[in-house]
Amino acid sequence: MAAEIAEQPAVLAGLVERHAEFAEAAARIAARPPRFALLAARGSSDHAAIYAKYLIEVLLGLPAGLVSPSTVTLYGARPDLRDVLLISVSQSGGSPDLVEFTTTARKQGALTVAVTNTPASPLAAAAELAVGIGAGTERAVAATKTYSATLLALYLLVDAVRGGDGSTAAELGPLAERALEVPVQRAIDRYRFADRIITTARGYSYATALEAALKLAETSYLATRAYSAADLLHGPVAAVDAETAVLAVTGAGRGGAAMQDVLAAVAERGADVLALGSACEEVPAALRIPVPPVAEELAPVLEALPVQRLALGLALARGGDPDSPRGLRKVTKTR
């Protein structure tokens, strides 16, 4: 896991250099303008899909939603998907439910695109278009480089659909190096004995909160829940007290600015707040993990990196083996 975390600056820089491949796929999409977009994914890829949902709705102005694959695989539904864009996201490209849903969606009229780290996978074969994330073989059970690479691949694809040239992402490789140099040891020492952690964010960074909760749960076995900061105020905040650690993603931009109310609410309840993001110095917190500033729609790519190092460090500090989490395998196949 540590080695693959360290590979990410090179992986991200390599993706930016492949902009022409994303532009080619984007041209095919633009030639068949969709009425709306759907996204199919599982696990970490599901969090990447939620990030893509924000990209599509904000940058392209199209409605977007996440599918429930079981409507097709278990219940046999055959929805009318004419003039719909389906983006299926999977690092392995081997989950049977995603493959079946993509195959069915294509038959039902959707323009199907696979975003995967395995170009020769069943998912890539099932989709009309396939975009490789090019992260190289990932052996660690906990996805690290494939997650950040998937985020960037989705950004490059959506940006190309709107006619962008990918220049906004040009410096992500060097910025990722800086993000990996940010100290996280104080946070590891402070939270190694935590019983429960809440992760929260707004906007694009909601994907970071979801991925942080998953990483902490699967590597450190921490009871972790992720909430949109808006949803946290709609009830769950009542369970927050002085025994609760809150990882709040607070980047520069509208999403980070919208975190003020929830941070005030958890502070009133005595929660121990760890602020992570490019605007973390601007909010009340017990500890802060800064992230290099970048365009708000790209912030989750960098935010994921210190989250991964925090999860790795906490797992080791708590006596676990993050490379062999109990009960987990690298590829999970569901239907």
C-alpha positions, -999 to +999 in steps of 0.1 A: +000+000+000+028+024+009+046+018-024+015+023-045+006+055-026+041+068-036+035+060-073+006+085-077+025+116-088+039+097-118+006+080-125-013+113-125+013+131-147+011+102-172-027+105-174-025+142-182-001+134-211-028+111-226-053+138-231-057+130-268-073+096-259-099+113-237-106+138-264-112+110-289-137+094-265-153+127-258-158+134-295-178+102-298-199+113-268-205+148-282-216+132-315-245+116-297-255+143-272-272+125-242-304+136-224-288+127-191-260+105-177-259+074-155-230+060-136-225+024-125-198+014-099-190-004-067-167+003-037-141+030-042-152+033-078-186+042-065-171+072-048-153+082-080-187+079-097-202+103-072-174+127-080-182+123-117-219+130-110-208+165-097-186+170-128-213+161-152-240+182-135-219+213-129-196+213-159-219+198-185-252+209-172-267+174-175-287+155-149-267+125-136-274+097-113-260+064-099-277+032-111-287+002-089-273-027-109-295-052-091-326-037-109-312-054-140-292-083-126-317-095-100-350-081-110-347-083-148-356-046-155-351-034-190-352+004-188-355+026-219-320+041-221-321+057-256-301+089-257-285+082-223-248+081-215-238+053-192-203+055-176-193+023-159-164+027-135-144-003-122-107-007-114-107-044-123-135-044-149-145-078-137-175-074-114-204-095-130-231-070-121-214-041-137-207-061-168-243-073-171-257-039-165-234-023-191-243-051-216-280-045-210-278-008-211-261-010-245-288-032-258-314-007-244-299+022-264-274+038-241-240+050-252-218+030-229-183+040-217-161+018-195-135+036-173-112+009-160-076+000-151-079-033-170-082-026-208-087-063-216-115-067-189-150-080-196-163-045-187-142-029-214-154-055-239-190-049-230-190-012-234-190+007-267-161+029-256-134+022-231-110+046-214-080+031-195-068+049-163-033+036-168-024+032-131-004-001-136-010-032-116-023-025-081-016-053-056-027-038-024-063-046-014-070-010-005-072+010-037-049+040-037-033+048-071-063+034-090-087+056-071-069+089-077-062+079-113-099+071-118-109+106-105-085+123-129-096+101-158-132+110-152-123+147-150-103+146-183-132+128-200-158+153-188-136+183-194-129+171-230-167+167-236-172+204-228-143+212-252-115+216-226-079+208-233-070+194-199-047+223-191-063+228-157-048+195-146-014+200-161+004+204-128-013+176-109+018+154-109+040+180-090+011+190-068+006+153-059+042+152-048+036+181-025+004+165-011+023+134-002+049+154+017+023+169+041+029+156+076+001+133+090+019+118+120+003+141+145-031+130+133-021+093+135-009+098+171-041+116+180-066+093+165-050+059+169-073+051+199-105+066+184-136+045+186-156+062+159-150+088+132-173+108+111-161+121+078-180+149+061-177+173+032-198+192+006-197+194-032-170+177-051-152+168-019-181+146-007-164+119-027-133+124-005-154+120+027-168+087+014-134+074+003-119+084+037-146+065+056-140+034+034-102+035+038-103+039+075-129+011+079-111-014+057-075-008+069-080+002+105-113-015+113-126+019+126-164+024+129-166+052+104-195+070+087-195+095+059-221+122+055-227+151+033-223+181+056-259+190+047-272+156+056-252+156+088-272+186+100-304+168+092-303+146+122-271+126+126-253+156+142-274+147+173-251+117+179-219+139+178-203+145+212-169+150+228-161+113+221-165+118+183-137+125+159-148+144+128-126+145+096-139+175+078-128+181+042-125+219+038-112+230+004-112+264-012-144+270-032-181+268-027-181+233-012-156+242+015-174+275+022-206+256+028-189+236+056-191+265+080-225+256+095-217+220+101-183+228+117-200+253+140-225+226+150-200+199+157-178+224+176-208+232+199-210+195+207-173+193+216-163+171+187-126+166+180-122+180+144-095+172+120-097+196+090-082+184+057-080+205+026-067+236+010-088+259+032-082+239+065-064+269+081-096+289+079-118+267+101-117+258+138-100+224+143-079+204+167-055+195+139-052+204+103-038+186+072-033+211+044-036+202+007-021+222-021-046+245-037-060+236-071-093+242-091-122+230-069-133+204-093-098+188-091-093+190-054-106+155-046-076+140-066-052+156-042-073+153-011-073+115-014-035+113-010-031+124+027-063+104+034-045+073+022-014+080+042-036+086+073-054+053+068-021+035+063-005+051+094-035+044+116-037+008+105+000+002+114-003+022+147-033+000+157-014-032+150-031-041+118-018-051+084-032-028+057-019-051+030-040-080+043-072-066+058-093-094+073-121-108+051-112-088+020-099-096-014-086-074-042-114-081-066-149-084-052-175-100-075-211-092-069-244-098-088 
